[in-house]
Amino acid sequence: MKPVTYSRFMSFLKEELALSHDSIAIAQRYSEKNPGPLPMILWQYGLVTLDQLDRIFDWLESAPLH
């Protein structure tokens, strides 16, 4: 994911889904040790619901590539 898109994705997680900085940090640390898609890691650790996971994938699908 490009830096600009990643920054907007982090904003989406915080602002639209109201995820805490700590929740996102937990998922990021895990993904560094065991690479995988961040949305799936958030869900696996119970940090997002299935509805939120759907919203994340919808956002990623519609996000501009630049």
N, C-alpha and C positions, 0 to 999 in steps of 0.2 A: 504494500500500500504506500502510495506516495506521501511525503510529509504533510502536504496541505490537506489531503484527504484524511490522513490519520488524525490530524489536529481537529478537523471538523467532526470526525467520528467520535473522538473523545468528548467533544462538546455535546454531541448528540446523546451520548451515554449519560453525561452529567445533567444536562438540562432537560432533555425530553423524557428520559427514563429515571431520572433522579437517583442514579447510582452514586454512591459515595466514592471519594478519592481512594479510600482504603479498599473498597471492593474491587475497584479497577486495578489497584496496585497488586493485590493478591493474585488476580488473574494474570497480570503481566509477568509477575515473578514465576508463576508456574509455567507460563508459555516459554520462558527463557530456558528452563530446564527440560521441558518436554514439549517441543514445538507442536503447535496445533492452532486451529482457528480460535482467536480470542472469544468470539461469541459462544462457541461450544464450551470453552473452558468456563466462561461466566455461568453457563447453564449447568454444567457438571458439578460445580461447586455450590449450586443453589443460590447464586447471586442474582439471577434473573429467572423469571417465570417463562413458561412456553409462549405465552402471549407476547412478552417482551422480546423473546428470541425471534419470534416471527417479525416483530417490528424492526429489529436489528437487521435481519436479512432483507426486509423490504427496503430499508434505508440504504444498505450496501448495494442492492441491485439498482437503485435509482441514483446513486451518488455519481456525480461527474468524475471522469477519469483524470482530471487535472486539478 
